[in-house]
Each structure stands twice: as C-alpha cells, then as structure tokens.
Amino acid sequence: MLDKYDYLVIGGGPGGTPVASALASAGKQVLLVEKGAGLGGTCLFEGCIPSKIFRESARRLRELQESGDFGLCMPTRDVHLDWSAIQERKQVILHLRSTGAIQRIRQNSSLDITLGSAMFLDNSHARITPNAEKPVDIEFKQAIIATGSKPFRPPIKGVEESCVVDSAQILEINHVPERLAIIGAGPIGVELGQVFHTFGSDVTLYEAGAHILAHADQELAERLQQQMTEEQIRIITDCHIKRICRTGSGVFVEYQTAAGQTAHHFADTVLLVTGRRPNTEGLGLENTAVKQTPHGIQVDEKLQTTEANIFALGDVVGQPMFAHWATAQGLALAKNLLGQPVPFPDADHNSAVIFSEPELAMAGLTEEQAQSRDIEYEVARYDYKRDARAQISNRAKGLLKILYESDSHRIIGIHVLVEGAGDLMGEAALAVTQGMTLEELACTIHPHPTLTESFSLAARSALQKR
C-alpha cells in the first residue's frame, strides 16, 4: 500500500523548507525531499552563507591591516592567513545550521524528511529514492517544486579544464589562488573577487557588459568599480571570452576587446560566474502537464504551474534568484493553500544586498527601471563623506539614493553604497513596501550617530530644495 501525503515538497532549501514547515504545522501530512547532504539548499552549502564566512575573514584581515588608522600600534601588520582554519570554521557553521534545521523540522510529527531524490510518475504519484536505499512510490494530493538552480557553464572552449571552477567549487578550494581570473562581474564575481584579492590573489574580472553589476543602480555600480580599480583589481568590461587554453601550471584566458582586438591573460585558477539555471533535471516533469520555459518552470501569479495541483517557487521559476525571495514566496504560498489569502511577493518591493566592500544594497526600483516605465521621479541623495558614523568607522566612501515619485512623493526605490548597507535594508524595504512618502521618512526619528539617520537627512534635504 502506498504512503499517502497531502503535500510533496521537493527541495529543502530556503523556499521548500518554510513552506513544508508551515503546511505541516497546520496539520497537513507533508513529505519533504532534499537531494543534498542536508536542509539549507544552495544558500547554505554553496552560496550565501559560505561566501559570507570567507568575506568575514577578509573583513577582519583588512581591519588588522588598517589598525594604524585607529591609533592601534601593532608590532606587525604581516598577518598570517590560515586557509585550512577558515575552511574548517566554514564547515562547522554549515553543519551547525543544517543539523539545527533538521532537528527543528523533525519535531513536527506531520512532516517527514527524506534525503534523496524525487521523480514524478504522474500528477499524483512520485518515486522517492532515499540516499543509498531502494526507491519507494508515494501518492500525493498536491506538490511543490523548490529545487533551486545550479551554476551555468557557458559553451566556451576549455571550460572543462580542471583549474576552471564554478561558484560552488571555489568555496571548497584547498588554497588561495595566486592568479584568479573571474568570468562574470555580477554579485558573486564582485564579492569573491574582492575577498580573494584581500587574501592575496592577483584578481582579474571579465565582464561582457559596460560595467559591473548590471542589475544594480548604475551610478553606484560605477562608483564601486572605480574603487575596485584603485585597489588594483583588474576589471575588463565590454569583452568576449573566446577560449581558455591550458599552459604549464595554469591557463591563458583569451578574450576579444570592444575594439575587436584579441588579448590573453594568464591565471592558475578561473572562476566561472556566468549566471545560474533552474534545476529541473530528473524530476520527471515530462510525466506531468508542467511546462517549462528557457527561464524556468512556468507559473502564474499564484505560483501554480500548468498542472493544477503542482506549484513551484524560488530559483526554479526564474528571476529574481534570492534566498529571501524564495522564503517569501513559500510562506505566501502556504498561507494561500491553507485558505488564508495573502498577497504574493511583488518583485518591485524586493530587496537585495551585494556583499562587496563597501556593501551595495537596494530595495524597489532602480532609476533605469523607473525610466523604462515612464515614471516621473526625483532622487534624494546623501553623501556619506559627511556622515558621523561612516567617518568614525573610516568607511566614508559611499552614497544613498532615494527615488520618489515627483507628484505623490511616494518612495519607489532606495539604493545604498556604504559599508553596513545591508543592515539598512530592513527600513528601506519597509519604506518601499508600505509606500511611505518622503515627508513620512523625513519626520521619522533615527538614532544618532548611526547610518540609518541618513534616510531622514536625505529626505529633509530634498524637501528643503523644493
């Protein structure tokens, strides 16, 4: 006799785990299947968390190197980097978070967890293959696909070389590369480029576009690019990678410049960060009516696929690909499936942080997006060169931009380039989501001296000029 479940949730990452927990907490019988080593998904094992562990070590290394600026006379600034200790610390944190998640989940008697794979047999049956065990078939009423995404390897000649790694493999590397070439200057490329530069790597970034961080505010991205260049990180934009050629202990990256010239650069490690693709292989979607597009599984505004009882969320349905976005989708989906209608997340209200140095964070629309929609807007600005907190921490390079509609003064976007920008995004997201006006932000009392008071200062300054 088949085991029967109300819900089958495939994928135990930041989207699948919350939706499974919410449904089980409401008394539904739920089976959560995760293909990886534990719960957490790409964010925990291959992305957000391990990369930020590296960044934290890099940040503390920079602070030691800059200690003289704060009147701290250290006997030497030649700090020894113990790479194995950094990797060991990473593993301890990942294990702690993953096992903690499983322990919390298993306290719910309505939720079963299987570490293994799931494949649809039709729209109400699936074959579950636990790791190292025989497969079993189950029956479900509804299913939710939250299998995330995987790194995309472009069809460049030479990408199969052993020294060419993706964003997951670089986090497991057993040494700091002497010469690191990074193909792709999106958030991952920029973050890891700065981290490994701080660790001592000679870093070169290659970007097909005109500047780094194509989807961020252009002005702030260009400011960050200029700073990275001043820090001796090579950034080659408007280029096309032609091939990667093995030579001795490393490779030559051959690329074509915007002027049509061919150039080469030597590296011992190449990091490919050219985007991610939805992870749908082996799901047996061909046995259902679920349709896919080049961007992912096709869903409507309520995350329902073209198979009425199957839903999908997170990276597997395409952009935006953020852990917090998948979580928001999962929680909204659970509420709606339980007969408690709530609005689904609106991409225009999404927030994000690029953990560069300094951090670049955003909530709502960029200027480019507002212009493409013919929105009449204005910008309130604040330069952190005059900010008390930024001066105290010696991180006064940065800019705040608040986009607001010209007529209503409703805030439609907030963009920040300053170290600590990530911690400002809670208020920024709230202001955008709730449709706060410039006047409301201006009269909000912020503590001093903090970075967050820049919001009200920028708003007041813009209102005084009107």
C-alpha positions in Angstrom: 0.0 0.0 0.0 1.4 3.4 -1.0 2.2 6.1 1.6 -0.2 9.0 1.1 0.6 12.7 1.7 -1.4 15.9 1.4 1.8 17.6 0.1 5.0 16.5 -1.5 7.6 19.3 -1.3 10.7 18.7 -3.5 13.7 20.8 -2.3 14.8 21.6 1.3 16.3 25.0 0.7 15.1 28.5 1.8 11.9 28.1 -0.2 10.9 24.5 0.3 11.7 24.1 4.0 9.5 27.1 5.1 6.5 26.0 3.0 6.8 22.4 4.2 7.0 23.5 7.8 4.1 25.9 7.5 1.8 23.3 5.9 2.8 20.6 8.5 2.2 23.0 11.4 -1.3 23.4 10.1 -1.8 19.6 10.4 -1.2 18.6 6.8 0.7 15.4 6.1 3.9 16.6 4.3 6.9 14.8 2.8 9.9 17.0 2.2 12.6 15.5 -0.1 16.0 17.1 -0.3 18.7 15.8 -2.7 21.7 17.4 -1.0 23.5 16.5 2.2 21.1 18.3 4.4 18.5 21.1 4.6 19.6 24.5 3.5 19.9 24.3 -0.3 22.3 26.4 -2.3 22.2 29.3 0.1 23.6 27.3 3.0 26.0 24.9 1.2 27.1 26.7 -2.0 26.2 30.3 -1.8 25.1 32.9 0.7 26.5 31.5 3.9 29.9 30.1 3.0 30.8 33.1 0.8 29.9 35.4 3.7 32.1 33.3 6.0 35.0 34.0 3.6 34.0 37.7 3.5 34.0 38.0 7.3 37.6 36.7 7.4 38.6 39.1 4.7 36.9 42.0 6.5 38.8 41.2 9.7 42.0 40.9 7.8 41.5 44.4 6.4 40.7 45.8 9.8 44.0 44.4 11.1 45.9 45.9 8.2 44.2 49.3 8.8 44.7 49.3 12.6 47.2 52.1 12.5 44.4 54.5 11.2 42.7 54.0 14.5 45.7 54.7 16.7 46.5 51.0 17.3 50.2 50.4 17.2 50.6 46.7 16.4 54.1 45.1 16.3 53.5 43.9 12.8 50.8 44.0 10.2 52.0 40.9 8.5 49.1 38.7 9.5 49.4 35.0 8.7 46.4 33.6 6.8 45.5 30.0 7.8 43.3 28.8 4.9 42.6 25.4 6.4 41.3 27.1 9.6 39.0 29.3 7.5 37.6 26.2 5.7 37.2 24.4 9.0 35.3 27.2 10.5 33.0 27.3 7.5 32.3 23.6 7.8 31.5 23.9 11.5 28.9 26.7 10.8 27.3 24.9 7.9 27.0 21.7 9.9 25.5 23.5 12.8 22.9 25.3 10.7 22.0 22.2 8.7 21.6 19.8 11.7 19.7 22.5 13.6 17.3 22.9 10.8 16.7 19.1 10.6 16.2 18.9 14.4 13.6 21.6 14.4 11.8 20.1 11.4 11.6 16.6 13.0 9.8 18.0 16.0 6.7 18.2 13.8 5.1 14.8 13.6 3.2 15.8 10.4 6.4 16.3 8.5 8.5 13.5 7.1 12.0 14.2 5.7 13.8 12.1 3.1 17.4 12.9 2.0 17.3 11.7 -1.6 15.6 12.4 -4.9 12.0 12.6 -6.1 10.6 12.0 -9.6 7.0 12.5 -10.7 5.3 9.4 -12.1 2.2 11.4 -12.9 0.3 14.2 -11.3 -0.5 12.3 -8.1 2.4 9.8 -7.7 6.1 10.1 -7.3 9.1 7.8 -6.9 11.2 8.7 -3.9 14.8 7.4 -3.8 16.4 7.8 -0.4 20.2 8.1 -0.4 21.7 4.6 -0.6 18.3 2.9 -0.2 15.7 1.4 -2.5 13.1 3.6 -4.1 9.6 3.8 -2.9 6.4 5.2 -4.6 4.1 7.6 -2.8 0.8 9.3 -3.5 0.2 13.0 -3.0 -2.7 15.4 -3.4 -0.6 18.4 -4.2 3.1 19.0 -4.9 5.5 22.0 -4.6 8.7 22.1 -6.6 11.5 24.2 -4.9 14.6 22.6 -6.4 16.6 25.8 -6.9 19.2 26.4 -9.5 22.7 25.4 -10.5 25.7 27.3 -12.0 25.6 27.8 -15.7 28.7 26.8 -17.7 28.8 28.7 -21.0 29.9 27.0 -24.2 33.5 28.4 -24.0 36.3 26.2 -25.3 38.4 25.0 -22.4 35.8 25.2 -19.6 36.3 21.5 -18.9 39.9 22.2 -17.6 40.4 21.1 -14.0 41.5 24.6 -13.0 38.2 26.1 -14.2 35.7 26.1 -11.3 32.2 27.4 -10.6 30.8 29.3 -7.7 30.2 26.1 -5.6 33.7 24.6 -6.3 35.6 27.8 -5.4 34.2 27.6 -1.9 35.8 24.2 -1.5 39.2 25.1 -2.9 42.1 24.0 -0.8 44.3 27.0 -1.4 44.2 30.7 -2.2 44.9 31.1 -5.9 47.9 33.1 -6.8 46.3 34.5 -10.0 42.5 34.3 -10.2 40.5 35.1 -13.3 36.8 35.6 -12.8 34.5 35.5 -15.8 31.4 37.4 -14.9 31.2 40.6 -12.8 27.8 40.1 -11.2 27.3 39.9 -7.4 29.1 36.6 -7.0 32.1 37.7 -9.1 32.4 41.0 -7.4 32.1 39.6 -3.9 34.5 36.8 -4.3 36.9 38.9 -6.4 37.3 41.3 -3.5 37.5 38.6 -1.0 40.3 36.7 -2.7 42.1 40.0 -3.5 42.2 40.7 0.2 43.5 37.1 0.8 46.4 37.9 -1.6 45.2 36.7 -5.0 46.0 38.7 -8.2 42.4 39.2 -9.4 41.1 40.0 -12.9 37.4 40.3 -13.6 35.9 39.9 -17.1 32.5 41.3 -17.9 30.6 41.3 -21.2 28.6 44.4 -20.3 29.7 48.0 -20.0 30.2 47.9 -16.2 30.0 45.6 -13.2 26.7 44.6 -11.5 24.4 45.1 -14.5 21.2 45.0 -12.5 22.2 47.4 -9.7 21.9 51.1 -9.7 24.3 52.2 -12.5 25.8 55.2 -10.7 26.6 53.1 -7.6 27.9 50.2 -9.6 30.3 52.5 -11.4 31.5 54.1 -8.1 32.2 50.6 -6.8 34.0 49.7 -10.0 36.2 52.7 -9.7 37.1 51.9 -6.1 38.0 48.3 -7.0 40.2 49.5 -9.8 42.0 51.8 -7.4 42.6 48.7 -5.2 44.4 47.1 -8.1 41.7 44.7 -9.1 41.7 44.5 -12.9 38.3 44.9 -14.4 37.9 44.3 -18.2 34.5 45.2 -19.5 32.9 45.0 -23.0 34.8 41.9 -23.6 34.0 38.4 -25.1 35.8 35.3 -23.8 36.9 33.2 -26.8 38.6 30.3 -25.1 40.6 29.0 -22.1 43.9 27.3 -23.0 45.9 25.1 -20.8 49.6 26.1 -20.4 52.0 24.6 -17.9 50.7 25.1 -14.4 47.8 27.3 -15.4 45.8 28.7 -18.3 45.6 31.6 -20.7 42.2 33.3 -20.9 41.8 34.5 -24.5 39.3 37.3 -25.0 38.2 39.9 -27.5 38.1 43.6 -26.6 35.4 46.0 -27.5 37.7 47.3 -30.2 37.9 43.8 -31.8 41.4 43.0 -30.6 42.4 39.6 -29.2 44.2 39.6 -25.9 45.4 37.0 -23.4 45.8 36.9 -19.6 47.5 34.1 -17.5 45.8 32.6 -14.5 46.2 29.5 -12.4 42.5 29.4 -11.5 39.5 30.5 -13.4 36.1 31.1 -11.7 33.0 31.0 -13.9 30.1 33.0 -12.5 28.1 33.5 -15.6 24.6 33.0 -14.1 22.5 30.2 -12.9 19.9 28.0 -14.5 16.8 26.4 -12.9 17.4 22.8 -11.6 14.8 20.6 -13.1 16.8 17.5 -14.3 15.4 14.2 -13.1 12.1 15.5 -11.8 10.1 13.6 -14.3 8.2 16.7 -15.4 7.6 15.0 -18.7 5.2 12.7 -16.9 3.0 15.7 -15.9 1.5 18.7 -17.6 4.0 21.0 -16.1 5.5 23.3 -18.7 9.0 24.9 -18.8 10.4 28.0 -20.5 14.0 28.8 -21.1 13.8 30.8 -17.8 12.3 28.0 -15.6 9.1 26.3 -14.7 6.1 28.2 -15.9 3.8 29.5 -13.1 1.1 32.1 -12.7 0.9 34.9 -10.2 -0.1 32.4 -7.5 2.9 30.1 -8.3 0.6 27.4 -9.8 2.1 25.5 -12.7 0.2 24.3 -15.8 -0.6 21.2 -13.8 -3.4 22.4 -11.4 -2.2 20.6 -8.3 1.6 21.3 -8.7 3.2 24.5 -7.7 6.7 25.9 -8.0 8.7 28.6 -6.3 12.2 30.1 -5.9 15.1 29.9 -8.4 13.4 27.0 -10.3 10.8 29.5 -11.7 13.5 32.1 -12.7 14.4 35.6 -11.6 14.8 37.0 -9.1 17.0 34.3 -7.6 17.4 35.2 -3.9 17.1 33.0 -0.9 14.9 35.6 0.9 12.7 35.8 -2.2 12.1 32.1 -2.2 11.3 32.2 1.5 8.7 35.0 1.0 7.1 33.0 -1.9 7.0 29.8 0.2 5.3 31.5 3.2 2.8 33.2 1.0 2.0 30.0 -0.9 1.5 28.1 2.3 -1.0 30.7 3.6 -3.0 30.6 0.3 -3.0 26.8 0.2 -4.4 26.8 3.7 -7.2 29.1 2.7 -5.7 32.2 4.2 -5.4 34.5 1.2 -2.4 36.9 1.5 -0.7 38.9 -1.3 2.2 37.1 -3.1 5.5 38.9 -3.1 5.9 41.8 -5.5 9.2 42.0 -7.3 9.0 45.8 -7.3 9.3 45.6 -3.5 12.2 43.1 -3.3 15.4 44.0 -1.5 18.9 42.7 -2.0 22.4 43.1 -0.8 25.7 42.7 -2.7 28.3 42.0 -0.1 31.0 43.9 -1.8 33.4 46.3 0.0 31.6 48.6 0.7 28.2 46.9 0.5 25.8 47.8 -2.2 22.2 47.3 -1.3 18.8 48.0 -2.9 15.1 47.9 -2.4 12.5 48.7 -5.0 13.1 50.1 -8.5 16.3 51.4 -10.0 16.5 54.6 -12.0 16.8 52.5 -15.1 13.6 50.6 -14.3 11.7 53.8 -13.4 12.8 55.4 -16.7 11.7 52.3 -18.7 8.2 52.6 -17.2 8.0 56.3 -17.9 7.6 57.0 -14.1 8.2 60.7 -13.3 10.6 60.6 -10.3 13.2 62.5 -8.4 16.2 61.5 -6.3 17.1 62.5 -2.7 20.8 62.0 -2.2 23.1 61.8 0.8 26.9 61.6 0.6 28.4 59.5 3.4 31.6 61.7 3.4 29.7 63.9 5.8 28.2 61.1 7.9 29.4 60.9 11.5 29.1 57.1 11.8 30.9 56.5 8.5 33.7 58.8 9.5 34.1 57.1 12.8 34.4 53.7 11.2 36.7 55.0 8.4 34.2 53.9 5.8 33.0 57.3 4.5 33.1 56.4 0.8 29.5 56.0 -0.3 26.2 57.4 -1.4 22.5 57.0 -0.6 19.8 57.5 -3.3 16.1 57.6 -2.5 13.9 57.5 -5.6 10.4 59.0 -5.1 7.5 59.9 -7.4 7.5 63.6 -8.4 3.9 64.2 -7.7 3.0 62.0 -4.7 6.5 61.8 -3.1 5.9 58.1 -2.7 9.2 56.2 -2.3 9.7 53.7 -5.1 13.4 52.8 -4.6 16.3 53.1 -2.1 19.9 52.3 -3.1 22.9 52.5 -0.8 26.7 52.1 -1.3 28.4 52.1 2.1 29.8 49.5 4.4 26.9 48.4 6.5 24.3 49.0 3.8 22.9 45.5 4.2 21.7 46.4 7.7 19.8 49.4 6.3 17.7 47.3 4.0 15.1 46.4 6.6 14.0 50.0 6.9 14.4 50.5 3.1 12.3 47.5 2.3 9.6 48.7 4.7 9.5 52.2 3.3 9.2 50.8 -0.3 6.7 48.1 0.5 4.4 50.4 2.6 4.6 53.2 0.1 6.0 55.7 2.5 6.3 59.3 1.4 9.4 61.5 1.5 7.6 63.6 4.2 7.0 60.5 6.4 10.6 59.4 6.1 11.8 62.9 6.9 9.9 63.1 10.2 10.9 59.6 11.3 13.3 59.9 14.4 16.5 58.0 13.8 19.2 57.4 16.5 22.5 59.3 16.3 25.2 58.5 15.3 24.0 55.7 13.0 24.0 55.1 9.3 20.2 54.8 9.3 19.8 58.5 10.1 21.0 59.2 6.5 17.4 58.3 5.4 15.8 61.2 7.2 18.6 63.6 6.4 18.4 62.8 2.7 14.6 63.2 2.8 14.8 66.6 4.6 17.4 67.9 2.3 15.3 67.0 -0.8 12.2 68.6 0.7 14.1 71.8 1.5 15.1 72.2 -2.1 11.6 72.1 -3.4 
